[in-house]
């Protein structure tokens, strides 16, 4: 079934509706669709590498808006809805990630192969700060799809095998850089807060 769904998804690249389909699939993947939109993004980009960054931008917009929809599902349906569709142990891990990193957990999940819909619905169910959620979604999904689009533009057909073979390594490197950035921002914020407290005293 997944192979048939994959073929159906990639097939949109050969139609005049490839770009709208990319937006819709990116939207749907952030809340309920099982396949990542990268497969159609790659297919479209290989057809017209000069438009790869435009396709990446469309994919990012659809994914972020879809994530907002998933957030709304979580906010309305709450944790019982999440428990119904997600294994309890995975739901518990996601909850712990949010408790520790808040909306920035989206920043990591949005770039990795982890099903993004789990985090968007959970963000709403656990009442994560919405503006931070949207910002983290935009940064992480934008970075992921722009990376794919840039690789397509630079390497063309070779990128398919490059992404399939090394995507997890790209993910690890990005998560390390992302985590380091969050740590620096958090540390700087604590120093600023301590300075303000000292000045007030």
C-alpha positions as CSV (number, residue, x, y, z in Angstrom):
1,X,0.0,0.0,0.0
2,X,2.8,2.4,0.9
3,X,4.5,1.6,-2.5
4,X,1.3,2.5,-4.3
5,X,0.9,5.7,-2.2
6,X,4.6,6.6,-3.0
7,X,4.0,6.1,-6.7
8,X,0.8,8.2,-6.5
9,X,2.6,11.0,-4.7
10,X,5.5,11.1,-7.2
11,X,3.1,10.9,-10.1
12,X,1.9,14.4,-9.4
13,X,5.3,15.7,-10.7
14,X,4.2,14.8,-14.2
15,X,1.0,16.8,-14.1
16,X,0.2,20.5,-14.4
17,X,-0.9,20.3,-10.7
18,X,2.5,19.4,-9.3
19,X,3.1,22.6,-7.3
20,X,-0.5,22.7,-5.7
21,X,-0.1,19.0,-4.9
22,X,3.2,19.7,-3.2
23,X,1.6,22.4,-1.1
24,X,-1.3,20.1,-0.1
25,X,0.9,17.1,0.6
26,X,3.2,19.2,2.8
27,X,0.1,20.5,4.6
28,X,-1.4,17.0,5.0
29,X,1.9,15.4,6.2
30,X,2.1,17.8,9.1
31,X,-1.2,16.5,10.5
32,X,-2.3,13.2,9.0
33,X,-0.6,12.1,5.7
34,X,1.9,9.2,6.2
35,X,4.5,10.1,3.5
36,X,7.0,13.0,3.8
37,X,6.6,15.7,1.0
38,X,10.3,15.4,0.2
39,X,9.5,12.6,-2.3
40,X,7.4,15.0,-4.5
41,X,9.8,17.9,-3.8
42,X,12.7,15.8,-5.2
43,X,10.6,14.6,-8.2
44,X,9.6,18.2,-9.1
45,X,13.1,19.5,-8.5
46,X,14.7,16.9,-10.8
47,X,12.3,17.9,-13.5
48,X,13.2,21.6,-13.2
49,X,16.3,22.1,-11.0
50,X,16.2,25.9,-11.6
51,X,12.9,26.0,-9.7
52,X,14.1,23.8,-6.8
53,X,14.2,26.6,-4.3
54,X,10.7,27.8,-5.2
55,X,9.4,24.3,-4.7
56,X,11.2,24.2,-1.3
57,X,9.5,27.4,-0.4
58,X,6.1,26.1,-1.4
59,X,6.8,22.9,0.6
60,X,7.8,24.9,3.6
61,X,4.6,27.1,3.5
62,X,2.4,24.1,3.2
63,X,4.1,22.2,6.0
64,X,4.0,25.2,8.4
65,X,0.4,25.9,7.8
66,X,-0.4,22.2,8.1
67,X,1.5,22.2,11.4
68,X,-0.8,24.9,12.6
69,X,-3.7,22.8,11.6
70,X,-2.3,19.9,13.5
71,X,-1.7,22.1,16.5
72,X,-5.4,23.0,16.3
73,X,-6.4,19.4,16.2
74,X,-4.4,18.8,19.3
75,X,-5.8,21.8,21.1
76,X,-9.4,20.8,20.3
77,X,-9.1,17.1,20.7
78,X,-6.6,17.2,23.6
79,X,-4.4,14.4,24.9
80,X,-7.1,11.6,24.6
81,X,-7.0,12.1,20.8
82,X,-3.2,11.8,20.8
83,X,-3.3,8.6,22.9
84,X,-5.8,7.1,20.5
85,X,-3.6,7.4,17.5
86,X,-0.1,7.3,19.0
87,X,1.5,4.6,21.1
88,X,1.6,5.6,24.8
89,X,5.3,5.2,25.1
90,X,5.9,7.5,22.1
91,X,3.4,10.0,23.5
92,X,5.2,10.0,26.8
93,X,8.6,10.6,25.1
94,X,7.1,13.5,23.1
95,X,5.6,15.0,26.3
96,X,9.0,14.8,28.1
97,X,10.6,16.5,25.1
98,X,8.1,19.4,25.3
99,X,8.5,19.6,29.1
100,X,12.3,20.0,28.7
101,X,12.6,22.0,25.5
102,X,9.0,23.5,25.0
103,X,8.3,24.6,21.4
104,X,12.0,24.1,20.4
105,X,11.4,20.4,20.4
106,X,9.5,21.2,17.1
107,X,12.8,22.6,15.8
108,X,14.4,19.2,16.1
109,X,11.4,17.1,15.0
110,X,10.7,19.3,12.0
111,X,14.1,18.5,10.5
112,X,14.3,14.8,11.3
113,X,12.6,11.7,9.9
114,X,10.4,11.6,13.0
115,X,6.8,11.8,12.0
116,X,6.1,15.6,12.2
117,X,2.4,15.2,12.8
118,X,3.0,13.6,16.2
119,X,4.7,16.7,17.4
120,X,2.3,19.2,15.9
121,X,-0.7,17.5,17.4
122,X,1.1,17.0,20.7
123,X,2.1,20.7,20.8
124,X,-1.6,21.6,20.7
125,X,-2.6,18.9,23.2
126,X,0.1,20.0,25.7
127,X,-0.7,23.8,25.2
128,X,2.7,24.8,23.9
129,X,3.2,28.5,23.2
130,X,1.8,29.0,19.8
131,X,4.0,31.8,18.4
132,X,7.1,29.8,19.4
133,X,5.6,26.8,17.8
134,X,5.1,28.6,14.5
135,X,8.6,30.1,14.6
136,X,10.2,26.8,15.4
137,X,8.2,25.1,12.6
138,X,9.2,27.8,10.1
139,X,12.9,27.5,10.9
140,X,13.1,23.7,11.0
141,X,10.9,22.9,8.1
142,X,12.4,25.7,6.0
143,X,15.9,24.5,6.8
144,X,15.0,20.9,5.8
145,X,13.3,21.7,2.5
146,X,15.7,24.4,1.5
147,X,18.6,22.0,2.1
148,X,16.9,19.5,-0.2
149,X,16.1,22.1,-2.8
150,X,19.7,23.4,-2.8
151,X,21.1,19.9,-3.2
152,X,18.8,19.3,-6.1
153,X,19.8,22.6,-7.8
154,X,23.5,21.9,-7.3
155,X,23.7,18.1,-8.0
156,X,20.5,17.2,-10.0
157,X,19.9,13.5,-10.4
158,X,22.7,12.6,-8.0
159,X,20.9,14.2,-5.1
160,X,18.3,11.4,-4.9
161,X,20.9,8.8,-3.9
162,X,22.8,11.4,-1.8
163,X,19.7,12.2,0.3
164,X,18.6,8.6,0.6
165,X,22.1,7.5,1.7
166,X,23.2,10.4,3.9
167,X,20.0,12.2,5.1
168,X,20.4,10.8,8.6
169,X,23.9,12.2,8.8
170,X,22.6,15.6,7.6
171,X,20.0,15.3,10.3
172,X,22.5,14.5,13.1
173,X,24.7,17.4,12.1
174,X,21.8,19.8,11.9
175,X,20.5,18.7,15.3
176,X,23.9,19.2,16.9
177,X,24.1,22.7,15.4
178,X,20.5,23.5,16.4
179,X,21.0,22.3,19.9
180,X,24.2,24.3,20.3
181,X,22.4,27.4,19.1
182,X,19.5,26.9,21.5
183,X,22.0,26.4,24.3
184,X,23.8,29.6,23.5
185,X,20.6,31.6,23.3
186,X,19.4,30.1,26.5
187,X,22.7,30.8,28.3
188,X,22.7,34.4,26.9
189,X,19.1,34.9,28.1
190,X,20.1,33.7,31.6
191,X,23.0,36.1,31.7
192,X,20.8,39.0,30.6
193,X,18.2,38.1,33.2
194,X,20.8,37.8,36.0
195,X,22.2,41.2,35.0
196,X,18.8,42.8,35.1
197,X,18.2,41.2,38.5
198,X,21.5,42.5,39.8
199,X,20.8,46.0,38.4
200,X,17.4,46.0,40.1
201,X,18.9,45.0,43.4
